[in-house]
Amino acid sequence: MRQLGADPVDRGRRSIDELDSDLLAKLEQRDKQLYAILNSTCRYRNVLADEITHLRAGSAPELARAQLALWDPLRREIKRLAQNL
């Protein structure tokens, strides 16, 4: 009869579990980064869609440019998040 603790597969699982906790932490961090990028990109896309709608409705292009300039920090944030990925 085999002892449970003497099984080489059990020993292998223990060492993999230790590695999995590091891998899990890395994957969770990457998931958070991707979610932040997605969230920021969706917000910026909504702004662009609104400005396109205003321009098609005859709004002055200067107003659209000014409105989009307000969102430059958001574009920089998206770029920074993507670079950190």
N, C-alpha and C positions, 0 to 999 in steps of 0.2 A: 504494500500500500504506500502511495506517495504522500509526502508531507506537503501541505499547502505552501509553506514558506520556502521550500527547497526548489520549487518549480522555476526554471530559468526564464520562462515567459513572464512570471510574476515580477521577477527582478527587472526585466526589461520594461515592463509597464511602469514601474515606479520611476525609472530614470526618464522615460518619455513624459510622464505626468509633470515632472519638474520643468522640462523644456516647454511643455504645453502652456504652463502658466506664463512664461515669458512671451511665447508666441501669442497667447490670448491677449496679453496686455498691449502688445504691438498692434494687433489687429483691431482691438477696441479703440486705440488712439487714432489709427488710420480711418476707422469708421467715423469717429467724431470730426476729423479733418474733412473727410468727404462730405459729411452732412453740412458742415459750415460752408463749404464751397457751394454746394447745391442750394442751400438756403439763400446765400448772398446773390448767387446767379439768378435765382428765380425772382428775387426782389428787384434786381436790376432789369431783368427782362420785362417785368410788369411796368416799370418806369418807361422803358423804351416803347412798349406797346401803347401806353397812354400818350406819349409824345407823338407817335406816328398817327394816332387817331386825331389828335389836335391839329397836326399839320394837314392831314387830309380834309379836315373840316374848315380849313382856311385860316388857321391861326398863324401869327407872324413867326417866321423862322427864328428870329432873334430871341423870342420867348422860349422856344424849344431848346435853342442852344444854351441859354441861361439856365434853364431847368436841368438839362443834362449835366452841365458843369457842376451843379450842386451835388451830383452823384459821383463825381470823380473819386472821392475817398472810398466809396464802395467798390469801384473798379480796382483801385489800388489794393484794397483788402482781398479781393478775389485773386489778384495776381500774387500777393504775398502768401495766401493760403495754398495756392497751387504750387508755388515754389517750395514750400515746406513739406509738401507731400512727397 
